Amino acid sequence: MPATVPPFQVLAKGSLSPLVLTCEHASRRLPVTAPRSAALGKLLRSHWGWDIGGWELTRELSRRLGAGAIGGRWSRLYIDLNRKVDDPTLIRPVAEGLRLPWNARLGVREIERRILAVHAPYHAEVDRLILRRVVRGVRPLVLAVHTFTPLLDGERRDFDLGVLYRDHTTQALRLGRRCAELGLTVRYNQPYSGIAGLMYAAERHGLHHGLPCLELELNQGLFERRGAAARLGRLLARAIGELLAR
């Protein structure tokens, strides 16, 4: 991995908007050269390798709302930025029955090196975006943007948007209701639950700084249509903007 390349990408770095967007699974790229078969290439392009449409949507929201945003530069199959460092799925040796050669036989030192080179700097940069605001009297909403596969283990997930939350029920319900009014089918704490602790990045930074934090989960099927990110960005920016105005 080039030492000069940070493990994150930042948009609107100088913004002081009351919104910080994060996209932990923004990329399917790997920072290492490793043996790769057609099957592994397909895996990296799938929902296993990244959140399809997530970074494109984040960019659209950042542009429309003038919000600071950060996305991971490397695939979640290299290291998962939305996991605690002691989570067994932080660095997976196997996915969809395939061995991942870039994660094979990692010792404790290599795991530690990867955490310190990728995971820690990413989350330090999220804190930097937040602290720039807090010291100037701006207390932003921390909003993580993710997407989910419409079919997992034979179970079909037939809704457009999941709003994940734990402590910030009022904000979650307001945002979800407005998105439903604008035409999306909305569920709360689906397909994953914030109450069950499954929104690590948003909570790590939101709760630490005493800020409202939510996670959006968009159905990847929505991104199959041309121009989907622009359409969804326009709709979600409207709903999020109205929430921030309150």
C-alpha positions in Angstrom: 0.0 0.0 0.0 1.5 3.4 -1.0 2.4 5.2 2.2 1.2 8.5 0.8 -2.4 7.3 0.1 -4.7 7.7 3.1 -7.2 4.9 3.7 -10.1 7.3 3.2 -11.5 9.8 0.8 -13.0 13.1 2.0 -15.5 15.4 0.4 -16.2 19.0 1.3 -13.4 18.9 3.8 -13.7 22.6 4.7 -17.5 22.4 5.3 -19.0 23.3 8.7 -22.5 22.0 7.8 -24.6 20.4 10.5 -24.2 17.0 8.8 -21.3 14.5 8.6 -21.8 11.6 6.2 -19.8 8.4 6.5 -19.6 5.5 4.0 -17.5 2.8 5.5 -18.0 0.4 2.5 -17.4 2.9 -0.3 -14.9 0.9 -2.3 -14.2 -2.6 -3.6 -10.5 -2.0 -4.2 -7.6 -3.7 -2.5 -4.4 -2.0 -1.4 -2.3 -5.2 -2.0 -1.5 -7.4 -5.0 -2.8 -10.9 -4.4 -3.7 -14.0 -6.5 -7.1 -13.3 -7.8 -9.4 -15.7 -9.7 -12.5 -14.8 -11.7 -14.6 -16.0 -8.7 -12.7 -13.6 -6.4 -13.1 -10.7 -8.8 -16.8 -11.4 -8.9 -16.9 -11.6 -5.1 -15.2 -8.2 -4.8 -17.7 -6.6 -7.2 -20.6 -8.0 -5.2 -22.2 -6.9 -1.9 -19.4 -8.8 -0.1 -16.8 -6.5 -1.4 -18.5 -3.1 -1.0 -21.9 -1.4 -0.6 -23.0 -1.1 -4.2 -24.2 2.5 -4.8 -23.2 3.7 -1.4 -20.4 6.1 -2.2 -22.1 7.4 -5.3 -25.1 8.3 -3.2 -22.9 9.8 -0.5 -21.3 12.0 -3.1 -24.7 13.2 -4.3 -25.8 14.0 -0.7 -22.6 15.8 0.0 -23.0 17.9 -3.1 -26.6 18.8 -2.5 -26.4 19.5 1.2 -22.8 20.9 1.3 -22.0 18.3 3.9 -18.6 16.9 4.9 -18.3 13.2 3.9 -15.8 10.4 4.3 -15.6 7.0 2.6 -13.3 4.1 3.0 -10.7 3.7 0.3 -10.4 -0.1 0.5 -12.8 -3.1 0.4 -14.5 -4.4 3.4 -12.9 -7.7 2.5 -9.5 -6.2 3.4 -10.7 -4.7 6.7 -14.2 -3.7 7.7 -14.4 -0.2 9.0 -17.9 -0.8 10.4 -16.7 -3.3 12.9 -15.0 -3.1 16.3 -11.4 -4.3 16.2 -12.2 -7.4 18.3 -15.1 -8.4 16.0 -14.4 -11.8 14.3 -15.6 -10.4 11.0 -13.2 -7.4 11.0 -10.8 -9.3 8.7 -12.5 -12.3 7.1 -10.4 -15.3 5.9 -13.4 -16.7 3.9 -16.4 -15.1 2.2 -19.1 -17.0 0.3 -17.1 -20.2 0.7 -14.0 -18.6 -1.0 -10.7 -18.3 0.7 -9.4 -14.7 0.6 -5.6 -15.0 -0.2 -4.9 -11.5 1.0 -6.2 -12.4 4.4 -4.7 -15.9 4.7 -2.6 -16.9 7.6 -2.4 -13.4 9.2 -0.5 -13.2 12.4 -1.3 -10.8 15.3 1.4 -8.4 14.1 -0.1 -8.1 10.6 -3.6 -7.7 12.0 -2.4 -4.9 14.3 -0.5 -3.3 11.4 -3.6 -3.3 9.3 -5.7 -1.8 12.0 -3.2 1.0 12.7 -2.7 1.7 9.0 -6.4 1.6 7.9 -9.0 1.3 10.6 -7.6 3.8 13.2 -6.8 6.6 10.7 -10.3 6.3 9.1 -12.0 6.8 12.4 -9.6 9.5 13.5 -10.5 11.4 10.3 -14.3 11.1 11.1 -13.5 12.6 14.5 -11.6 15.4 12.9 -14.6 16.3 10.7 -16.8 16.3 13.8 -14.5 18.2 16.1 -14.0 21.0 13.5 -17.7 21.6 13.9 -18.1 21.0 17.6 -15.4 23.6 18.6 -17.3 26.2 16.5 -20.6 25.5 18.1 -22.0 23.2 15.4 -23.4 19.9 16.7 -23.9 17.8 13.5 -26.0 14.8 12.8 -23.7 11.8 12.1 -25.3 9.8 9.3 -23.8 6.6 8.0 -24.7 5.6 4.4 -24.9 1.9 3.6 -26.6 -0.4 1.1 -27.9 -3.9 1.4 -28.4 -6.8 -1.0 -32.1 -7.5 -1.8 -31.6 -11.2 -1.5 -29.6 -12.9 1.3 -29.5 -16.5 2.2 -32.8 -17.1 0.3 -34.6 -14.2 2.2 -35.9 -11.4 0.0 -35.8 -7.9 1.4 -38.5 -6.1 -0.4 -38.2 -2.6 0.9 -36.3 0.5 -0.3 -34.8 2.0 2.9 -34.0 1.0 6.4 -33.5 3.7 9.0 -31.3 2.3 11.8 -31.2 3.9 15.2 -30.8 3.2 18.9 -31.2 6.3 21.0 -32.5 8.9 18.5 -36.0 7.6 17.9 -37.5 11.0 17.2 -35.0 11.9 14.4 -35.3 8.4 12.9 -39.1 8.4 12.8 -39.2 11.9 11.3 -36.7 11.0 8.6 -38.4 7.7 7.8 -41.8 9.3 7.6 -40.7 12.0 5.3 -38.9 9.5 3.0 -42.1 7.4 2.9 -44.1 10.5 2.0 -41.6 11.0 -0.9 -42.3 7.6 -2.2 -39.9 5.1 -0.6 -40.9 2.0 1.3 -39.3 2.4 4.7 -38.5 0.0 7.6 -36.9 0.8 10.9 -34.0 -1.2 12.2 -34.1 -3.4 9.2 -32.4 -5.3 7.6 -30.0 -4.7 10.6 -30.8 -3.3 14.0 -29.3 -0.3 15.7 -30.8 -1.5 18.9 -28.8 -4.7 18.5 -25.6 -2.7 18.1 -25.3 -3.1 14.4 -24.4 0.5 13.5 -20.8 0.6 14.8 -19.3 3.6 13.0 -22.2 6.0 13.5 -22.5 5.1 17.2 -18.8 5.2 17.8 -18.6 8.8 16.8 -22.1 10.1 17.5 -22.4 8.7 21.1 -18.8 9.7 22.0 -19.5 13.3 21.1 -23.1 13.3 22.4 -24.5 13.8 18.9 -27.5 12.3 17.1 -26.5 9.4 14.9 -28.4 7.3 12.4 -27.6 4.9 9.6 -29.3 4.6 6.3 -29.5 1.3 4.5 -30.6 1.5 0.8 -31.7 -1.5 -1.2 -29.0 -2.2 -3.9 -31.7 -3.1 -6.3 -32.6 0.6 -6.5 -29.2 1.3 -8.1 -29.8 -1.0 -11.1 -31.6 1.8 -12.9 -29.5 4.5 -14.7 -29.3 7.8 -12.8 -30.6 6.1 -9.6 -28.0 7.8 -7.3 -29.0 11.3 -8.6 -32.7 10.5 -8.1 -32.3 9.1 -4.6 -29.8 11.8 -3.7 -32.4 14.5 -4.6 -35.1 12.7 -2.6 -33.0 12.0 0.5 -31.4 15.4 0.5 -34.8 16.9 0.7 -35.8 14.7 3.6 -32.5 15.1 5.5 -32.5 18.9 4.9 -35.9 19.2 6.4 -34.8 17.1 9.4 -31.7 19.4 9.9 -33.9 22.5 9.7 -35.9 21.3 12.7 
